[in-house]
């Protein structure tokens, strides 16, 4: 059984083990992914935390689990933080100064 029996949270080691098992790989570094999900630096995440992160950043695996396979520019930035209204800052109106560089379509 993984996580705390009280709140259902898991640590970085548990996340690593779960993802390695799910992906069928022997080696996987999850430190950057765990830190991105654990935005409050609690040292623990819940499934709800993971689900929110995955919904907000659906390409998280490419960005955080397999960084050697993505362009170097995408690794240098953390994902934009959603604004208080729940929208991603990259989709803010032009000229508002909100957000960062516009999102670019990934070519595979």
matplotlib code that plots the C-alpha trace (Angstrom):
import matplotlib.pyplot as plt

x = [0.0, 1.3, 0.8, -0.4, -3.3, -4.7, -4.7, -3.8, -0.8, 2.5, 6.1, 8.5, 9.7, 6.2, 5.4, 8.6, 7.7, 4.1, 5.2, 8.0, 5.5, 2.8, 5.3, 7.2, 10.6, 13.5, 14.8, 12.8, 13.6, 10.5, 12.1, 11.2, 7.7, 7.1, 8.3, 6.0, 3.0, 4.0, 3.7, 3.3, 6.5, 4.8, 6.9, 3.7, 1.1, -2.4, -4.1, -6.2, -2.9, -1.6, -5.0, -5.2, -1.6, -2.1, -5.3, -3.6, -0.4, -1.4, 2.1, 3.7, 5.3, 7.3, 8.3, 9.2, 9.8, 11.5, 13.3, 16.0, 13.4, 12.0, 13.5, 15.8, 13.7, 10.8, 12.9, 14.1, 10.7, 8.3, 4.7, 2.8, 0.9, -2.9, -4.3, -6.8, -9.7, -8.5, -7.2, -3.7, -1.7, -0.6, -4.2, -4.5, -5.6, -2.8, -1.2, -2.3, 1.3, 0.0, 1.7, 4.9, 5.8, 2.9, 2.6, 4.1, 2.7, 5.0, 6.0, 6.5]
y = [0.0, 3.5, 6.7, 7.8, 5.8, 9.1, 11.4, 9.3, 11.4, 10.0, 11.1, 11.3, 7.7, 6.3, 8.4, 7.1, 3.5, 3.9, 5.5, 3.0, 0.2, 1.8, 2.6, -0.6, 1.0, 0.3, 3.9, 7.1, 10.4, 12.1, 14.8, 17.7, 16.3, 15.8, 19.4, 20.8, 19.0, 19.8, 23.5, 24.2, 22.2, 19.9, 16.9, 14.9, 14.9, 13.4, 11.8, 15.0, 17.1, 14.8, 14.8, 18.6, 18.9, 16.3, 18.0, 21.4, 20.2, 17.1, 16.9, 16.6, 13.3, 14.7, 17.7, 16.1, 12.3, 12.3, 15.7, 14.3, 13.8, 17.4, 20.5, 22.2, 25.4, 23.6, 22.3, 25.7, 27.0, 25.8, 25.6, 28.9, 29.3, 29.5, 32.9, 33.4, 33.1, 29.5, 30.3, 29.7, 32.9, 32.0, 32.6, 36.1, 38.9, 40.4, 43.5, 42.7, 41.8, 38.6, 35.3, 34.6, 33.7, 32.3, 28.5, 26.8, 23.7, 20.7, 19.0, 15.3]
z = [0.0, -0.9, 0.9, 4.3, 5.6, 7.1, 4.1, 1.1, 0.2, -1.1, -1.2, -4.1, -3.7, -3.9, -7.0, -8.6, -7.8, -9.1, -12.3, -13.0, -12.5, -14.6, -17.4, -17.2, -16.9, -14.5, -14.2, -14.0, -12.5, -11.0, -8.9, -11.2, -11.7, -8.0, -7.3, -9.9, -8.5, -4.9, -5.5, -1.7, -1.0, 1.5, 0.5, -0.1, -2.9, -3.3, -6.2, -6.5, -6.8, -9.5, -11.4, -11.3, -12.6, -15.3, -16.5, -16.5, -18.2, -20.3, -21.8, -18.4, -19.2, -22.1, -20.1, -16.8, -17.3, -20.7, -20.9, -23.2, -25.9, -25.9, -27.2, -24.7, -24.7, -23.1, -20.3, -19.2, -18.2, -15.6, -16.7, -16.5, -13.2, -13.7, -13.0, -10.1, -12.6, -13.5, -17.0, -18.1, -18.3, -21.9, -23.0, -21.6, -24.0, -26.0, -24.6, -21.0, -20.1, -18.5, -19.2, -21.0, -24.5, -26.5, -26.6, -29.6, -31.3, -30.8, -34.0, -33.7]

ax = plt.figure().add_subplot(projection="3d")
ax.plot(x, y, z, "-o")
ax.set_aspect("equal")
plt.show()
